Amino acid sequence: MTAETDIAAPLVAGEGSVLVPGDVRWALAGAEVVVHAPALGSTHVLDAVASLVWQCLDGESALREVFCDLGDAFGVAPAQVAADCLPVVESWLNAGIVVAASSAVLAERRAAAPLAVAPLAAAPESTAPPGRTWRRLVDPPSS
């Protein structure tokens, strides 16, 4: 039995839970999710279905519960959802963009101080002529 099989073993039965490590960043892009793991130097784009599964990985819900909820929502047998989704979750585990949750990991995450978020400033009034406005969303490189 390989180390990868040992890590994924609880997932096979759907009893394990999985969470996104704190250093992995992700964002919604329409119906897709873009995942970036700076420490691994990897970026992944998840389709709409994988994105839905991704957003359910809280580390507290067993995968079995997640698959039952998804099955109920879409009128599909939970066993079919598990058969379709477990290989995807296991590939994320092997890629290092999710980790198997343990009580120690969950306790550490709960104890971590929440990130401070700066309040939003009011948008400045536009001086552009009516009918045509431009808004820079991201500064271009080297600006």
C-alpha positions as CSV (number, residue, x, y, z in Angstrom):
1,M,0.0,0.0,0.0
2,T,1.5,3.4,-1.0
3,A,1.5,6.5,1.1
4,E,-0.9,8.2,-1.3
5,T,-3.4,5.3,-0.8
6,D,-3.0,5.6,3.0
7,I,-3.8,9.4,2.8
8,A,-6.8,8.8,0.6
9,A,-8.1,5.7,2.4
10,P,-10.7,7.6,4.5
11,L,-12.0,9.2,1.4
12,V,-12.8,5.9,-0.3
13,A,-15.5,5.2,2.2
14,G,-16.6,8.9,2.1
15,E,-16.2,9.1,5.9
16,G,-13.3,11.6,5.8
17,S,-13.6,15.3,5.6
18,V,-11.4,17.6,3.6
19,L,-10.6,21.3,3.8
20,V,-8.6,23.9,1.8
21,P,-5.3,24.8,3.5
22,G,-4.9,28.4,4.6
23,D,-2.2,29.1,2.1
24,V,-4.3,28.0,-0.9
25,R,-6.2,30.9,-2.5
26,W,-9.3,30.6,-4.7
27,A,-11.8,32.9,-6.4
28,L,-15.0,32.5,-8.3
29,A,-14.9,33.3,-12.0
30,G,-18.4,32.9,-13.2
31,A,-19.4,29.4,-12.5
32,E,-15.8,28.2,-12.3
33,V,-13.3,28.4,-9.5
34,V,-9.7,29.4,-10.0
35,V,-7.4,27.8,-7.3
36,H,-3.9,29.1,-6.7
37,A,-1.4,27.4,-4.4
38,P,1.6,29.7,-4.2
39,A,3.8,27.3,-2.2
40,L,3.3,24.6,-4.9
41,G,3.5,27.1,-7.8
42,S,0.3,25.7,-9.2
43,T,-3.0,27.1,-10.5
44,H,-6.1,25.1,-11.3
45,V,-9.4,26.0,-13.0
46,L,-12.4,23.9,-11.8
47,D,-15.5,23.5,-13.9
48,A,-18.9,24.3,-12.5
49,V,-19.6,20.9,-11.0
50,A,-16.1,20.7,-9.4
51,S,-16.5,24.3,-8.2
52,L,-19.7,23.3,-6.3
53,V,-17.9,20.4,-4.6
54,W,-14.9,22.7,-3.8
55,Q,-17.1,25.2,-2.0
56,C,-18.6,22.4,0.2
57,L,-15.1,21.4,1.6
58,D,-15.3,22.9,5.1
59,G,-13.3,20.2,6.9
60,E,-16.2,19.6,9.2
61,S,-18.7,17.9,6.9
62,A,-17.9,14.3,6.0
63,L,-17.7,13.8,2.3
64,R,-20.6,11.3,2.7
65,E,-22.8,14.1,3.9
66,V,-21.7,16.5,1.2
67,F,-22.5,13.8,-1.5
68,C,-25.9,13.2,0.1
69,D,-26.7,16.9,0.0
70,L,-25.6,17.2,-3.6
71,G,-27.6,14.1,-4.5
72,D,-30.7,15.6,-2.9
73,A,-30.2,18.9,-4.6
74,F,-29.8,17.4,-8.1
75,G,-32.0,14.3,-7.8
76,V,-29.1,11.9,-8.1
77,A,-28.2,8.9,-6.0
78,P,-25.5,9.8,-3.4
79,A,-23.6,6.7,-4.5
80,Q,-23.4,8.1,-8.1
81,V,-22.3,11.5,-6.8
82,A,-19.6,9.8,-4.7
83,A,-18.5,7.7,-7.7
84,D,-18.2,10.8,-9.8
85,C,-16.7,13.2,-7.2
86,L,-14.3,11.0,-5.1
87,P,-11.7,10.7,-7.8
88,V,-11.7,14.5,-8.2
89,V,-11.3,15.1,-4.5
90,E,-8.6,12.5,-4.3
91,S,-6.8,14.2,-7.2
92,W,-7.0,17.5,-5.3
93,L,-5.6,15.7,-2.2
94,N,-2.7,14.3,-4.2
95,A,-2.0,17.7,-5.8
96,G,-1.8,19.3,-2.3
97,I,-4.6,21.8,-2.8
98,V,-6.8,20.2,-0.1
99,V,-5.9,18.3,3.0
100,A,-7.6,15.6,5.0
101,A,-9.1,17.3,8.0
102,S,-8.1,16.2,11.5
103,S,-9.3,17.6,14.8
104,A,-5.9,19.2,15.3
105,V,-6.1,21.0,12.0
106,L,-9.7,22.2,12.7
107,A,-8.8,23.4,16.2
108,E,-5.8,25.4,14.7
109,R,-8.0,26.9,12.1
110,R,-10.7,28.0,14.6
111,A,-8.0,29.5,16.9
112,A,-6.4,31.5,14.1
113,A,-7.2,35.2,14.3
114,P,-9.5,36.4,11.5
115,L,-7.9,38.5,8.9
116,A,-8.4,42.2,9.3
117,V,-10.4,43.7,6.4
118,A,-10.0,47.4,5.6
119,P,-13.3,49.2,5.2
120,L,-14.2,50.1,1.6
121,A,-13.7,53.8,0.7
122,A,-16.3,55.6,-1.2
123,A,-15.8,55.6,-5.0
124,P,-14.6,59.0,-6.3
125,E,-17.0,60.8,-8.5
126,S,-16.4,60.3,-12.2
127,T,-15.1,63.2,-14.3
128,A,-15.6,61.2,-17.6
129,P,-18.2,62.5,-20.1
130,P,-21.6,60.8,-19.8
131,G,-22.2,57.7,-21.9
132,R,-18.6,56.4,-21.8
133,T,-16.8,55.5,-18.6
134,W,-13.7,53.3,-18.1
135,R,-12.7,51.7,-14.9
136,R,-9.4,50.1,-14.4
137,L,-9.9,46.8,-12.5
138,V,-6.3,45.8,-12.1
139,D,-3.2,47.9,-12.7
140,P,-1.3,46.6,-15.7
141,P,2.2,45.1,-15.0
142,S,5.0,47.6,-14.7
143,S,2.7,50.5,-14.0
